[in-house]
Amino acid sequence: MNHDFLTLSRRAVHVAIGALLCVGTALTPALAATPKDTLVLAFAFDDIITMDPAEAFEISTGEVMGNAYDRLVRFDVKDPSKLYGDVAKSWTVSADGKTFAFEIKPGLKFASGNPLTAEDVAFSLQRAVLLDKTPAFILTQFGLNKTNVRDVVKATGPLTLTLETDKAYATTFVLNCLTANVASVVDKKLLLSKEQGGDMGYAWLKTNFAGSGPLKLREWRANEILTLERNDQYYGDKSKLVRVIYRHVKESATQRLLLEKGDIDIARNLSPQDLTALASNADIKTTSTPKGTLFYFSMNMKNPNLAKPEVREAIKYLVDYAAIGDTLMKNIGVVHQNFLPIGLLGASTVNPYKLDVDKAKGLLAKAGLANGFKVTMDVRTVQPVQGIAEAVQQTAKRAGIEIEILPGDGKQTLTKYRARTHDMYIGQWGADYWDPHTNADTFVRNPDNADDAKSKPLTWRNAWAIPDLTKKADAAVLERDPAKRRALYDAMQAEFRRTSPFVMLFQQTEVAAYRSNVDGLKLGPTSDSTYLFGVSKR
Amino acid sequence: MLKAAGRFVLVLALTYLGLLAVTFFIGRVIPVDPVLAIVGDRAPEHVVARVREELGLNKPLYEQFGIYIQKVAHGDFGTSVLTANPVLQDIARTFPATLELATLGILIGVLAGVPLGVWAAVRRGGLVDQVVRVMGLIGYSVPIFWLGLMALVLFYARLGWVSGPGRIDVVYQYTLQPVTGLLLVDAALGGEWEAFRNALSHLILPASLLGYFSLAYISRMTRSFMLNELSQEYVVAARAKGLSETRIIWRHALRNAMVPLVTVIALSYAGLLEGSVLTETVFAWPGLGLYLTNSLQNADMNAVLGATIVVGSVFIGLNLLSDLLYQLLDPRTRAR
């Protein structure tokens, strides 16, 4: 058999190799660098479903809203307990505590060029209440509703506006709610010109922009790219950057490579391992901020074993908080056993629980379960949640409690949790707006524990009936003396730590890694307070 | 002829209907509440109830399906709740990204895989055969996710030969006029050769990776088809006639092996066109695979069904194409 058949393929191989080399040289990219006037971020933003501030309630959307929309008031990122006027020049509260009067700064304009007046502010709040999307409850909880909103939120002049609440709430509570995205000021004239069938521009605004913030939205391409540009109509200090581009990059390792290579300026979703690996890189710095998000797991009291108070207390002693904190949560969270995250008014820093198997065994014996029991836990298959669940499974076993982990994706476990058909559920909870009531509302209020209840807070999901605590939480939101209000939250947290079916674990720390030529990056305590308009590049 | 065409259309319609029905009912029985994706975890109960009604989820399943089919028949695939865009618009955006990747991938797979397979068959047990075997083994067993990351570390981060994850550098994001959604084609149409080069340097690594995995499969299959052909009597006869070995192998044996090989290649290509979720994740590639997976996890059924139709069409189209190629390659199958 002769082998001249190979002559053809040999020639082909030579040609192929030659071609590959040519292509290789031609393709070698120029030294990677992002343009000086453009900030490029890698950010997992697949949670975004709308760009309308009246509907947006997702973490990634919050950041866009904070940069692109103004509101009456904002809180100071450096000290979140302080408020300052954004489009509001000043405000007063009537003696009975129920009427808020705002004066709007003169000469403001939207990115569209339309003037921003009290009429727009009133329209924005009315629109959010009338559309009645998920975040509307932040405004309706102080008495605004579809029938009265046009009367209780009123422009009284071109630059003056009043808002009436149904009760005399803590002033800070009402103002804190007005810092939320749902209270963003939208461009009435523009939206009405885009109206379809009386929807107040709802269909159009899902993917468009009608704001006045320092940056304006150019485009949101789901799961691909999101671009903000400098708003030259902005009243305050103009953004130093011409453009901010978010690239959707889901994978931490990919974000890290892009950052190391200089194809992005900031990486937002790095795993603890990747952060550790970047620590030795002189071109890359990190910044971190405690967030309003808590990691916890909860016990459904419909399960007869978990309904026993001793069992719940025992389980709180069966978590190795310190060990998990040093490993899985390293750099991304700190131990926190209270329902108010640090940074919110009245947040407690008392963390009494630590791993104590003997104490847990004693408590279980007292509950008549000396030999332990079997229980399931619904777990999202993402880190760090999955790792924490496995660690808890290990330590609980030492007291005889067999936890069976039921893996699922986020929406699946959540569907089950919301129907309260779980035994145990591990998850996260983030503050909806920057006031202690946001978490009190879900962790220590349960107005109706019946299966068909109208409102289904986390307490309901775990069948924790607490009429007394509910009353206390309701009183705290009406307490106008800040010191007394703080004391009320302190007392609620103490009781919650002892008796609740929630094992509070960690407060999240958000970390971003950035190239050393980026200046002025500060992550905010909430998703909507990471401001990029103050960032610059050298 | 007319009768055959009529039958074809009927079969096609039934295939689509079946595909949609199965996907629709699976989508409705997975334990995820579709309302959750729209209103989120924090929505008050009355908002949840209202959205459920708006989506028609409180109607019986068959009725929901009927409404959907009716709309599809009128060309309305609905709106994705995750992207807030019409599903067709989303597909027009994500499918070209996958098409570009898969096409280059399958080209690499075929151009390298077929010759390697032939070579391995001819020199059975030789060095090339062993190499092909090991490559096939790695292709089957190594997770594409890991290999993708390693390839990025080496060719992008260390050597700097190619551009990184994503379809194109951000500087070209707003300079390129979208026409087809295929960046290479759009850049060429606009004469933007810098952008073309850039897009290609982003494309080459993930495409090579997909190419490698199809190569591993195609070369193994080529080898076994070729071995089968080379043992046939007509090869012996050709040798006895004194034909050159090159001619026997490339003209006669390969040509016969091509008939089953076309099916293998078409199915590989269809598999790539479904979108490779893991490759798309590692390379931050906004393709159909990621879109489909993300939609499925959120029970965004309009999007899932729309994408399923695309995937179904790809399979049907490629099957048709390979049938046509059969007739070209094998005179016996030609209609007389």
HADDOCK unambig.tbl for C-alpha pairs under 7 A between the chains (distance, minus, plus):
assign (segid A and resid 2 and name CA) (segid B and resid 245 and name CA) 6.99 0.50 0.50
assign (segid A and resid 4 and name CA) (segid B and resid 245 and name CA) 6.73 0.50 0.50
assign (segid A and resid 4 and name CA) (segid B and resid 246 and name CA) 6.47 0.50 0.50
assign (segid A and resid 5 and name CA) (segid B and resid 245 and name CA) 5.44 0.50 0.50
assign (segid A and resid 5 and name CA) (segid B and resid 246 and name CA) 3.82 0.50 0.50
assign (segid A and resid 24 and name CA) (segid B and resid 161 and name CA) 6.73 0.50 0.50
assign (segid A and resid 27 and name CA) (segid B and resid 161 and name CA) 6.91 0.50 0.50
assign (segid A and resid 27 and name CA) (segid B and resid 162 and name CA) 6.45 0.50 0.50
assign (segid A and resid 27 and name CA) (segid B and resid 197 and name CA) 6.29 0.50 0.50
assign (segid A and resid 27 and name CA) (segid B and resid 201 and name CA) 5.40 0.50 0.50
assign (segid A and resid 28 and name CA) (segid B and resid 160 and name CA) 6.74 0.50 0.50
assign (segid A and resid 28 and name CA) (segid B and resid 161 and name CA) 4.63 0.50 0.50
assign (segid A and resid 28 and name CA) (segid B and resid 162 and name CA) 5.66 0.50 0.50
assign (segid A and resid 29 and name CA) (segid B and resid 161 and name CA) 6.71 0.50 0.50
assign (segid A and resid 29 and name CA) (segid B and resid 162 and name CA) 6.19 0.50 0.50
assign (segid A and resid 29 and name CA) (segid B and resid 163 and name CA) 6.13 0.50 0.50
assign (segid A and resid 49 and name CA) (segid B and resid 81 and name CA) 6.73 0.50 0.50
assign (segid A and resid 49 and name CA) (segid B and resid 82 and name CA) 4.77 0.50 0.50
assign (segid A and resid 49 and name CA) (segid B and resid 83 and name CA) 5.49 0.50 0.50
assign (segid A and resid 49 and name CA) (segid B and resid 84 and name CA) 6.28 0.50 0.50
assign (segid A and resid 50 and name CA) (segid B and resid 84 and name CA) 6.44 0.50 0.50
assign (segid A and resid 133 and name CA) (segid B and resid 47 and name CA) 6.68 0.50 0.50
assign (segid A and resid 134 and name CA) (segid B and resid 39 and name CA) 5.78 0.50 0.50
assign (segid A and resid 134 and name CA) (segid B and resid 42 and name CA) 6.73 0.50 0.50
assign (segid A and resid 134 and name CA) (segid B and resid 43 and name CA) 4.47 0.50 0.50
assign (segid A and resid 134 and name CA) (segid B and resid 44 and name CA) 6.72 0.50 0.50
assign (segid A and resid 134 and name CA) (segid B and resid 47 and name CA) 6.70 0.50 0.50
assign (segid A and resid 206 and name CA) (segid B and resid 84 and name CA) 6.53 0.50 0.50
assign (segid A and resid 222 and name CA) (segid B and resid 83 and name CA) 5.39 0.50 0.50
assign (segid A and resid 223 and name CA) (segid B and resid 286 and name CA) 6.61 0.50 0.50
assign (segid A and resid 224 and name CA) (segid B and resid 286 and name CA) 5.73 0.50 0.50
assign (segid A and resid 248 and name CA) (segid B and resid 284 and name CA) 6.94 0.50 0.50
assign (segid A and resid 249 and name CA) (segid B and resid 284 and name CA) 5.26 0.50 0.50
assign (segid A and resid 250 and name CA) (segid B and resid 281 and name CA) 6.52 0.50 0.50
assign (segid A and resid 250 and name CA) (segid B and resid 284 and name CA) 7.00 0.50 0.50
assign (segid A and resid 251 and name CA) (segid B and resid 281 and name CA) 6.54 0.50 0.50
assign (segid A and resid 251 and name CA) (segid B and resid 282 and name CA) 6.17 0.50 0.50
assign (segid A and resid 254 and name CA) (segid B and resid 282 and name CA) 6.21 0.50 0.50
assign (segid A and resid 257 and name CA) (segid B and resid 157 and name CA) 6.54 0.50 0.50
assign (segid A and resid 258 and name CA) (segid B and resid 164 and name CA) 6.86 0.50 0.50
assign (segid A and resid 261 and name CA) (segid B and resid 157 and name CA) 6.29 0.50 0.50
assign (segid A and resid 411 and name CA) (segid B and resid 32 and name CA) 5.89 0.50 0.50
assign (segid A and resid 411 and name CA) (segid B and resid 298 and name CA) 6.40 0.50 0.50
assign (segid A and resid 412 and name CA) (segid B and resid 31 and name CA) 5.92 0.50 0.50
assign (segid A and resid 412 and name CA) (segid B and resid 32 and name CA) 4.82 0.50 0.50
assign (segid A and resid 415 and name CA) (segid B and resid 32 and name CA) 5.79 0.50 0.50
assign (segid A and resid 415 and name CA) (segid B and resid 33 and name CA) 5.87 0.50 0.50
assign (segid A and resid 454 and name CA) (segid B and resid 45 and name CA) 6.15 0.50 0.50
assign (segid A and resid 455 and name CA) (segid B and resid 44 and name CA) 6.48 0.50 0.50
assign (segid A and resid 455 and name CA) (segid B and resid 45 and name CA) 6.10 0.50 0.50
